[in-house]
């Protein structure tokens, strides 16, 4: 299992477009990938747009990206980079 914490940086938070980009990227990996907001017991399947949207993540939210499977390290690295890039938003 591989885990990394990152902070949501884009001004609009984790709205539909970032959730779509995130789930599309996560779906490219074989590993099981979960998103866990800091300070909660909630976890969402990173490959589910609906699951990601239910987390209600705003700018500044800290999340753990947790992957388990054959490509877990690469999955966590690429998904963390996507979050840190602000999902390409200005």
N, C-alpha and C positions, 0 to 999 in steps of 0.2 A: 504494500500500500504506500502511496506517495501523496503527500499533502503540502499545500502552500497557502498562506494567507495573503490576501491582497485587499486593497481599498478601492471602492467604486469612485472613479474620478470625474466622470462626465457630469455636467451640470444637471441634466434631466434624470439622472439615476438609471436604474435598470428597467427602462420602459420597453415597449414592444420591439423596437428595432434592435437594441442590444440583446434582448432575450432571444430574438430570432438568430442573430449572428452567433451568439454563444451556443445555442442548441445545434445549429448547423455545424459549427466547428467540433463540438463534442461528439456529434454523430459520426464523424470521420474516424473515430477511435473504437477499438474493440473493447476497451476497458469499461467497467462500470464507473460512472462519474457522478459524484454528489456535490451539491453546494450547501454549505452550512453557514448561516449568518452567525456572527459572533454573539455570544450571550444568550443563545436560544437552543432548544432541543430539536428545532425544525431542520429538516433536510429535504432537498428537492433533487429530482433526477435532472441532471444537466442536459439531457437529450430531449426534455419536455418543455416546450415554450410555456405551456399553461402552468406547469410546476414552478418554473422560474418566475413567472409573473406573480404568483401567489406569495412570493417572499416579500414583496413590497420594499425593495432595496432602493434607498436614496443615495445621493452623493455623500460620500464619507462613510458609508456602510462598509464594515469589514466582513469579508467572507472567507471561508476555508474551501478550497477546491481540493476534493479528495478523490483519487482514482485508484482502482484496484484491477489489475489485469496485465496482459502482455505488453501494452504500450503506455503504461501508467505515467512514467516519468515524462515522456514526450507530450502526452495529453495535458498534464498539469502545466508544463512549461508553456505550451502554446495558448492554453486558455488564460493563464495568468498574464501573458503578454497582451492578449486581446483586451482584458480588463484594464491593464495599466496604460494601454494606448488610448483609453477613453472611447473605444469602439469606433474610432475614426471621426468622432464628433469634435468640433472646434470648442 
